[in-house]
Structure formats: structure tokens, C-alpha cells
């Protein structure tokens, strides 16, 4: 590799389809879905994600993202994804995921749990991996679509709410950001 560029190619291992729930800051989050992606999954496996308004119980409260409630994707099929052509933006973005930094910026990072990325970094741990831009163009574009959910939540965190899958209750987004949030 020697500091050069390498192409990213998903090997369809399906590991990313098996760990969809995340517990952080005492909150459980599921795989994020754009509103138009809810119909890709059984209705009983989808809950709200983010919403905005003075209170989730008010009439003008708007849910602007959803989340899957299970740890393993129900569309995972032998040999890969059963809805590959129609899969959600977050799946199309993988192994790139949007993350909020301490300063409130939304950045794109590679998930080191991806078997392909893990193999690349394990083979050359002393070198930084440079992925060919053309091999991850679709991933970058879809990560930007998913990052819009977080950007929208950060626009007005005091009026933004998140549905905690652990408690089955809405919480203020600021509770997820922690005490150092400004």
C-alpha cells in the first residue's frame, strides 16, 4: 500500500447488518432512517427518531427521522442484503458514518468495525488508509443525506427531541449531547 490510494469494495459479509442498536449516554439508538425509508421495514420494527417542537405531545410536533428497533436487520438475507437496490441511505453510506464532535460539528468517519476497513488497517497499521474517491463516491453522498438528520437536530437543540428505544420515551436532544454542550 505504501501510502497510496486503495479502492473500497464491500465484501457483503453482513456484519454491519447485525449490530444496529447503540447504547450511549444511557440512551438506546437504532439504525437511523429517513422518513421515506420507513416502508422498507415491517411497521412494528420502526419507531420515531428525531422530532422538533415544543413537546412531542403537541399537534405541530414534526418527526423528521425514524429508527429501526432491532439489532439485526430483518432484510438481511443469505449472501447479503435482501433489499440491496432499495436499501436505506445509512446502509448506502457504510462504512462512512456521521458523528457529532465535541464542538458540535458533524464529521464523517470510517467505521473500523467494517471487515474491509479493519483488514486494510490491520494489514498496514502504521499507515493511514487513503480510499480512492471514486470507490466511495456513493457512500459519501449518502452519508451527507444521513448527516442532514443530525444537522437539523443541531439547528435548535432546545426544541429537538429524540425517542429513546431503551425507555420508550422522548428526551430532549440536549440530554444526549451531555453537560459540556454549549
Backbone torsions as a table, in degrees:
resi	resn	phi	psi	omega
1	UNK	NA	-49.6	171.7
2	UNK	48.7	46.1	177.2
3	UNK	74.0	4.0	-179.5
4	UNK	-83.6	-177.3	-179.5
5	UNK	-91.5	140.5	177.1
6	UNK	-127.1	151.7	179.3
7	UNK	-86.7	145.0	174.6
8	UNK	-98.3	129.8	175.8
9	UNK	-137.9	116.7	177.2
10	UNK	-59.1	134.4	178.8
11	UNK	-99.0	10.8	177.6
12	UNK	53.7	39.0	179.9
13	UNK	-70.5	-25.8	179.1
14	UNK	81.7	2.3	179.8
15	UNK	-64.4	-33.6	-179.9
16	UNK	-70.4	-14.2	178.8
17	UNK	-87.5	-3.0	-172.9
18	UNK	-108.1	-6.8	-177.2
19	UNK	-134.6	69.8	-171.6
20	UNK	-94.8	-14.8	178.5
21	UNK	-97.5	138.5	-180.0
22	UNK	-127.7	130.0	174.3
23	UNK	-107.1	115.3	176.9
24	UNK	-145.0	147.0	180.0
25	UNK	49.6	36.5	179.1
26	UNK	62.4	27.0	179.2
27	UNK	-127.2	140.7	175.8
28	UNK	-103.9	126.2	179.3
29	UNK	-117.5	144.2	176.1
30	UNK	-105.9	175.9	177.5
31	UNK	-55.1	122.2	-177.4
32	UNK	-72.8	140.4	-179.7
33	UNK	-129.0	140.8	171.1
34	UNK	-74.4	154.3	-177.1
35	UNK	-51.9	-40.6	-178.3
36	UNK	-73.0	-6.5	-178.7
37	UNK	-95.8	-7.1	-179.2
38	UNK	-55.2	-38.3	-175.1
39	UNK	-70.7	-6.1	177.7
40	UNK	-77.0	-10.4	-174.4
41	UNK	-130.3	156.3	175.4
42	UNK	-56.8	136.7	-175.3
43	UNK	-54.3	-37.1	-177.7
44	UNK	-72.8	-7.7	179.4
45	UNK	-103.2	6.4	-178.3
46	UNK	-119.8	130.8	175.5
47	UNK	-126.2	166.3	175.2
48	UNK	-61.1	158.1	174.4
49	UNK	-113.2	-85.3	178.5
50	UNK	-106.8	147.6	174.1
51	UNK	-144.2	161.9	-179.6
52	UNK	-134.1	139.3	179.6
53	UNK	154.9	174.4	-179.3
54	UNK	-66.0	-31.2	-177.3
55	UNK	-161.7	138.3	-179.7
56	UNK	-60.3	-18.9	-178.9
57	UNK	-86.5	-6.7	-178.7
58	UNK	-81.0	155.9	-176.0
59	UNK	-64.7	-34.8	-176.4
60	UNK	-91.9	13.9	176.6
61	UNK	-69.9	132.1	-177.0
62	UNK	-116.5	120.5	173.7
63	UNK	-84.6	124.3	-177.8
64	UNK	-116.6	3.2	170.2
65	UNK	-155.4	164.0	-178.9
66	UNK	-131.4	176.1	179.3
67	UNK	-150.4	149.8	176.9
68	UNK	-82.2	141.8	-172.3
69	UNK	-99.4	2.7	-176.7
70	UNK	-118.0	155.5	-177.0
71	UNK	-78.7	-26.5	178.3
72	UNK	-118.0	133.2	-176.5
73	UNK	-63.6	130.3	178.6
74	UNK	-69.7	-13.4	179.1
75	UNK	-94.9	2.5	177.1
76	UNK	-67.9	128.3	-178.5
77	UNK	-124.5	161.4	176.8
78	UNK	-58.2	126.0	-179.9
79	UNK	85.6	7.5	176.0
80	UNK	140.1	-151.3	-175.5
81	UNK	-90.6	131.8	179.5
82	UNK	-76.7	-12.0	178.9
83	UNK	-127.6	33.0	-173.0
84	UNK	-43.7	-48.6	-176.6
85	UNK	-66.3	-28.9	-175.7
86	UNK	-108.6	4.4	-172.7
87	UNK	-54.6	153.4	-177.6
88	UNK	-63.3	161.4	-179.5
89	UNK	-58.2	-38.8	-179.3
90	UNK	-63.0	-34.6	177.9
91	UNK	-73.2	-37.1	177.7
92	UNK	-68.1	-27.0	-179.2
93	UNK	-79.6	-27.1	-174.1
94	UNK	-58.6	135.8	18.9
95	UNK	-93.1	13.6	177.4
96	UNK	-91.3	131.3	179.8
97	UNK	-131.0	142.5	176.5
98	UNK	-81.1	137.9	-178.5
99	UNK	-134.7	141.6	176.0
100	UNK	-86.8	128.2	176.3
101	UNK	-84.2	170.2	178.0
102	UNK	-57.3	-33.5	-179.6
103	UNK	-81.8	-0.5	177.6
104	UNK	90.2	10.0	176.0
105	UNK	-85.3	150.9	175.5
106	UNK	-102.0	116.6	-179.0
107	UNK	-116.7	160.7	178.3
108	UNK	-103.6	127.7	178.1
109	UNK	-128.1	157.4	174.6
110	UNK	-86.7	135.3	176.0
111	UNK	-79.2	112.1	-177.8
112	UNK	-70.8	-8.0	175.3
113	UNK	-78.8	-13.8	175.9
114	UNK	-62.1	129.0	-176.0
115	UNK	-61.2	-35.3	179.6
116	UNK	-69.2	-48.0	179.3
117	UNK	-63.7	-42.6	179.2
118	UNK	-60.1	-42.9	178.7
119	UNK	-64.5	-44.2	179.1
120	UNK	-60.6	-46.2	-178.2
121	UNK	-73.0	-30.8	178.0
122	UNK	-71.7	-30.5	179.6
123	UNK	-72.9	-34.3	-178.4
124	UNK	-134.5	66.3	-173.3
125	UNK	-63.3	-23.6	-178.0
126	UNK	-82.6	-9.0	-176.1
127	UNK	-112.2	148.2	174.3
128	UNK	-80.0	136.8	-179.8
129	UNK	-82.7	126.8	175.9
130	UNK	-114.0	108.8	179.6
131	UNK	-87.7	137.4	178.0
132	UNK	-58.6	125.8	-179.2
133	UNK	-54.1	-37.8	-178.4
134	UNK	-67.2	-24.6	-178.5
135	UNK	-81.8	-12.8	-179.3
136	UNK	-126.5	16.7	-177.8
137	UNK	-56.4	-49.7	-179.9
138	UNK	-63.1	-38.6	179.0
139	UNK	-63.0	-44.1	-179.7
140	UNK	-64.0	-44.8	179.7
141	UNK	-60.9	-43.9	-179.1
142	UNK	-72.7	-32.3	175.5
143	UNK	-62.4	-38.1	177.7
144	UNK	-63.7	-37.4	177.7
145	UNK	-63.6	-43.6	-179.6
146	UNK	-70.0	-37.5	-179.9
147	UNK	-62.8	-23.6	177.6
148	UNK	-61.1	-30.6	176.1
149	UNK	-59.8	-50.1	-178.6
150	UNK	-66.7	-42.2	178.5
151	UNK	-59.5	-40.9	179.8
152	UNK	-66.0	-39.6	177.7
153	UNK	-62.8	-36.5	-178.5
154	UNK	-76.7	-15.9	179.3
155	UNK	-61.1	-39.4	-177.9
156	UNK	-146.9	71.2	-174.4
157	UNK	-60.0	-26.6	179.9
158	UNK	-69.7	-25.1	179.9
159	UNK	-106.5	2.3	-178.8
160	UNK	-97.0	139.6	-178.3
161	UNK	-125.1	153.9	176.4
162	UNK	-128.4	138.6	178.6
163	UNK	-88.9	111.2	-178.6
164	UNK	-80.1	117.0	-179.5
165	UNK	-68.8	-24.0	179.6
166	UNK	-69.4	-45.0	-176.7
167	UNK	-98.5	-17.3	-175.7
168	UNK	70.5	27.4	-178.6
169	UNK	-130.8	154.2	174.1
170	UNK	-78.1	139.1	174.4
171	UNK	-129.1	154.2	174.9
172	UNK	-63.6	138.5	178.6
173	UNK	-58.5	-33.6	-179.7
174	UNK	-60.6	-28.2	177.1
175	UNK	-64.9	-30.9	179.7
176	UNK	-78.4	-25.2	-177.0
177	UNK	-77.7	-22.2	178.2
178	UNK	91.3	172.0	-173.8
179	UNK	-70.9	-21.7	-177.7
180	UNK	-84.0	-0.5	-178.2
181	UNK	-69.1	137.4	178.0
182	UNK	-126.9	NA	NA
